[in-house]
């Protein structure tokens, strides 16, 4: 499975909760509203936590792909 | 002149448990804008273990602090304090609790970080879910003022669940908060919190009074103390403290510990450390991956480790098990051993 082609990618593989969220939070802080970032994680918790973090911060999850070992989440930034 | 009323803002320490959830709700009910802050020290119970172990695959894998923030409709800022926290753990001014938990220093540190955040983000005060007498170290009547003073939070630190048991804080004196609508909880009973949760309609929340820090866990503390005892320095990296959460640990010698995966999820996770540690893996039978923390000083030590790994393979009852030893550079050697019988495993090896 190949991740969607977005301008920014974050490799959070092998990081465990809550580090994928922290790294996402840090990466998103540097981006502008409207930009997209794809986060690749191997932590099963990321499937719930990253969308949850997006919801409380106003960012939009555009897609979630899942294979046996990886969760790939694409986020559109909205610094509301 | 007409006064413009500014909405006051509070930053809340969110652990993911019930008390901080209630504290935020109590303050929100008074029209205060609240945002949460959560600190990642590396010792959080949730997360790592569930993420690693397939055995826990049916457990809901969620970060409770995030979940709580979403229920409350507040933003949550998760802050990585792994490096800064080392000094708190290694040199606690107020010492450790029952295990290696520096609770008083830890709480002070977190409030201090929140004070810093408050100034950087132009917030007005801090709230925590602390309750007088709830915990033996950091939440005693005598120690709660120490946290307020040493953190620099002073009278900007509000404990909404126990506020009426404590001196009035600045937000109360200034009328930003109505003290009468704060609470007077104290002691170890959870009944008042549960009643308040019901009143707020919180039907789901993390286990009340459940520890959220590995440092309060006895078996984890033993492994951490073993690591400190057998290394030249107590300094640690994040990988060190994660490794203590997984596998069976056997201390074969002061210079040698082996970690044997307990199940598939751990074995998969441990694979990621094969370029940092010498590893042992069965080749004739299915079985656990083993990481070698230290080095073999003799063939006897090596063979003991091999026999132990064979013991935890599916060949444990076979006359012989073949295993590979992989060096960090990727080179491998092959070995055959008789699996160690259960009675030969020395108690003093088991950490």
Interface residues (C-beta under 8 A of the other chain):
Chain A: X14 X16 X17 X18 X19 X21 X22 X25 X43 X44 X45 X47 X48 X49 X52 X53 X55 X56 X57
Chain B: X38 X40 X44 X46 X47 X48 X50 X51 X52 X57 X60 X61 X62 X63 X65 X66 X67 X69 X70 X73 X74 X75 X76 X77 X78 X79 X80 X242 X272
